[in-house]
Amino acid sequence: MGLALFLLPCLLQAAHYAPPKKEFYSILIYHLKDAEQETRMDSYLKDALIPALHKAGTAHVGVFKPVGNDTAADRRVYVFIPGNSAEQLLQLPRTLLQNTTYVNAAKDFIDAAWDKPTYTRQETIILEAFPGMTKMALPDLKGPKSERIYELRSYESPTDKLYRNKVDMFNKGDEVGIFKRLGFNAVFYADVLSGSHMPNLMYMTTFENKASRDEHWKAFSADAQWKALLAKPEYNHNVSKTQIMFLQPAEYSEI
């Protein structure tokens, strides 16, 4: 009895300081060939997928399109879906088909003819949130959506060991903290668990407009803490390829 009374405060303290549960994310990338497919995709996402995800427990869904998407030969739509586990996100297509309301609303998407599909190709990326930011955040932006810039970055590494090193740079090295201090309005930082470019990490920062984006990155490059972190020899050569995508939120995006 005495031992139990001794351990109880320790157990309560451990429970109180338990690290927050990390989120998982799915990024769906739909490739489209023309304006007709884009219109159909917008209708599907707005009227079928997002309402169904809300019913399944997802509070906020992000929908983004590359800057200049309307003139691109390969139009794209990025759909960002938070979840509680990788398994939940992987099972999402099957889960959605159990929702009669979704099936009816998504009829054009589900029953599209073979020679008139809603999209030309789909990619799925599964991610796990960083310890430095275990849950996504809604950006604190006040300006019109039409001017906002969402910057999605992907960092690939030459080996898995160097990839873990770059992830440590974000977390233990507090690169995440530098971005936060400088007001980058990050939506998420995450490990890519499954995708076409690996090993890699991805993160999204947001800005009122392109000028604000450029100002923030100028401040980041000149920041003393960042310069000190970048100069550490243990973090050399941990990125082999960087992909930067400038996105704008769809009118109906919730992020």
Secondary structure as GFF3:
##gff-version 3
##sequence-region A 1 255
A	DSSP	alpha_helix	2	16	.	.	.	ID=ss1
A	DSSP	beta_strand	24	32	.	.	.	ID=ss2
A	DSSP	alpha_helix	35	44	.	.	.	ID=ss3
A	DSSP	pi_helix	45	49	.	.	.	ID=ss4
A	DSSP	alpha_helix	50	55	.	.	.	ID=ss5
A	DSSP	beta_strand	62	66	.	.	.	ID=ss6
A	DSSP	three_ten_helix	69	71	.	.	.	ID=ss7
A	DSSP	beta_strand	75	83	.	.	.	ID=ss8
A	DSSP	alpha_helix	86	90	.	.	.	ID=ss9
A	DSSP	alpha_helix	92	96	.	.	.	ID=ss10
A	DSSP	alpha_helix	100	105	.	.	.	ID=ss11
A	DSSP	alpha_helix	107	110	.	.	.	ID=ss12
A	DSSP	beta_strand	121	129	.	.	.	ID=ss13
A	DSSP	three_ten_helix	145	147	.	.	.	ID=ss14
A	DSSP	beta_strand	149	156	.	.	.	ID=ss15
A	DSSP	alpha_helix	160	171	.	.	.	ID=ss16
A	DSSP	alpha_helix	175	181	.	.	.	ID=ss17
A	DSSP	beta_strand	188	194	.	.	.	ID=ss18
A	DSSP	beta_strand	200	207	.	.	.	ID=ss19
A	DSSP	alpha_helix	210	222	.	.	.	ID=ss20
A	DSSP	alpha_helix	224	231	.	.	.	ID=ss21
A	DSSP	three_ten_helix	233	235	.	.	.	ID=ss22
A	DSSP	beta_strand	241	249	.	.	.	ID=ss23
###
